[in-house]
Amino acid sequence: MDDTLVAKVTAHPKYQELKARRTRLGIWLTIAMLIVYYGFILLVAFNKPLLASRIGEGVMTLGMPLGLGVIVFTVVITAIYVQRANSEFDRLSDEVNKAVLK
């Protein structure tokens, strides 16, 4: 890639906005995932009786829906990122491309 093109792209205000928004979203989603995942792991490590407590009369324990909840949460935050990437981030990227490649 041409160095002048790289300099034009990195200096463009929309590129700076894109980079800041993408980084900010990535940090928040990462923090949320770490809290949920390590929260579950800490429950497994330090409060096994809570996770082993039965729900109702069957064999279902509290740990099963909580573990499933961690998996569902991962899918949800991935969907959030994909939706933002396909709308907001793609729009900003297109604006940068149009402005720089005139």
GIURLIN-V262455 format. One record per residue. N is the residue number from 1. RES is the residue in one small letter. OMEGA is omega in whole degrees, -180 to 180 (none if undefined). NEAR is the number of other C-alpha atoms within 8 Angstrom. D_FIRST is the distance of its C-alpha to the first C-alpha in whole Angstrom. Layout:
n=N res=RES omega=OMEGA near=NEAR d_first=D_FIRST
n=N res=RES omega=OMEGA near=NEAR d_first=D_FIRST
This chain:
n=1 res=m omega=-179 near=4 d_first=0
n=2 res=d omega=-179 near=5 d_first=4
n=3 res=d omega=179 near=6 d_first=6
n=4 res=t omega=177 near=6 d_first=9
n=5 res=l omega=178 near=9 d_first=7
n=6 res=v omega=180 near=9 d_first=7
n=7 res=a omega=179 near=8 d_first=11
n=8 res=k omega=-179 near=9 d_first=12
n=9 res=v omega=-176 near=10 d_first=11
n=10 res=t omega=179 near=8 d_first=13
n=11 res=a omega=-176 near=8 d_first=16
n=12 res=h omega=-178 near=10 d_first=17
n=13 res=p omega=179 near=6 d_first=20
n=14 res=k omega=176 near=10 d_first=20
n=15 res=y omega=178 near=13 d_first=17
n=16 res=q omega=178 near=10 d_first=19
n=17 res=e omega=178 near=8 d_first=22
n=18 res=l omega=-178 near=11 d_first=20
n=19 res=k omega=-179 near=8 d_first=19
n=20 res=a omega=-179 near=8 d_first=23
n=21 res=r omega=-179 near=8 d_first=24
n=22 res=r omega=179 near=9 d_first=23
n=23 res=t omega=-180 near=8 d_first=23
n=24 res=r omega=178 near=8 d_first=27
n=25 res=l omega=180 near=9 d_first=28
n=26 res=g omega=179 near=9 d_first=26
n=27 res=i omega=-180 near=8 d_first=29
n=28 res=w omega=179 near=8 d_first=32
n=29 res=l omega=177 near=9 d_first=31
n=30 res=t omega=178 near=8 d_first=31
n=31 res=i omega=179 near=8 d_first=34
n=32 res=a omega=-179 near=8 d_first=36
n=33 res=m omega=179 near=10 d_first=35
n=34 res=l omega=179 near=9 d_first=36
n=35 res=i omega=-178 near=8 d_first=40
n=36 res=v omega=-176 near=9 d_first=41
n=37 res=y omega=-177 near=9 d_first=40
n=38 res=y omega=172 near=8 d_first=41
n=39 res=g omega=178 near=9 d_first=44
n=40 res=f omega=180 near=11 d_first=45
n=41 res=i omega=178 near=8 d_first=45
n=42 res=l omega=175 near=9 d_first=47
n=43 res=l omega=178 near=11 d_first=49
n=44 res=v omega=-176 near=9 d_first=50
n=45 res=a omega=-169 near=7 d_first=50
n=46 res=f omega=-180 near=6 d_first=53
n=47 res=n omega=179 near=9 d_first=54
n=48 res=k omega=179 near=9 d_first=55
n=49 res=p omega=178 near=6 d_first=58
n=50 res=l omega=-179 near=9 d_first=56
n=51 res=l omega=-179 near=12 d_first=54
n=52 res=a omega=-179 near=9 d_first=57
n=53 res=s omega=-176 near=9 d_first=59
n=54 res=r omega=174 near=10 d_first=60
n=55 res=i omega=-179 near=9 d_first=59
n=56 res=g omega=-175 near=5 d_first=63
n=57 res=e omega=-176 near=5 d_first=65
n=58 res=g omega=-178 near=6 d_first=62
n=59 res=v omega=-179 near=6 d_first=60
n=60 res=m omega=176 near=8 d_first=57
n=61 res=t omega=-179 near=11 d_first=56
n=62 res=l omega=-179 near=12 d_first=54
n=63 res=g omega=-178 near=10 d_first=51
n=64 res=m omega=178 near=9 d_first=51
n=65 res=p omega=177 near=8 d_first=50
n=66 res=l omega=176 near=9 d_first=48
n=67 res=g omega=176 near=9 d_first=46
n=68 res=l omega=178 near=8 d_first=45
n=69 res=g omega=177 near=8 d_first=44
n=70 res=v omega=180 near=11 d_first=41
n=71 res=i omega=179 near=8 d_first=40
n=72 res=v omega=178 near=8 d_first=40
n=73 res=f omega=178 near=9 d_first=39
n=74 res=t omega=179 near=9 d_first=36
n=75 res=v omega=-179 near=8 d_first=35
n=76 res=v omega=-179 near=8 d_first=36
n=77 res=i omega=173 near=9 d_first=33
n=78 res=t omega=178 near=8 d_first=31
n=79 res=a omega=177 near=8 d_first=32
n=80 res=i omega=-180 near=8 d_first=32
n=81 res=y omega=-179 near=10 d_first=28
n=82 res=v omega=179 near=8 d_first=27
n=83 res=q omega=179 near=8 d_first=29
n=84 res=r omega=180 near=9 d_first=27
n=85 res=a omega=-178 near=9 d_first=24
n=86 res=n omega=-180 near=8 d_first=25
n=87 res=s omega=-174 near=8 d_first=26
n=88 res=e omega=-176 near=8 d_first=25
n=89 res=f omega=177 near=11 d_first=22
n=90 res=d omega=179 near=9 d_first=21
n=91 res=r omega=179 near=8 d_first=22
n=92 res=l omega=178 near=11 d_first=20
n=93 res=s omega=178 near=11 d_first=17
n=94 res=d omega=178 near=8 d_first=18
n=95 res=e omega=178 near=9 d_first=19
n=96 res=v omega=180 near=12 d_first=16
n=97 res=n omega=-178 near=8 d_first=14
n=98 res=k omega=-178 near=8 d_first=17
n=99 res=a omega=-175 near=7 d_first=17
n=100 res=v omega=-175 near=10 d_first=13
n=101 res=l omega=178 near=5 d_first=13
n=102 res=k omega=none near=4 d_first=16
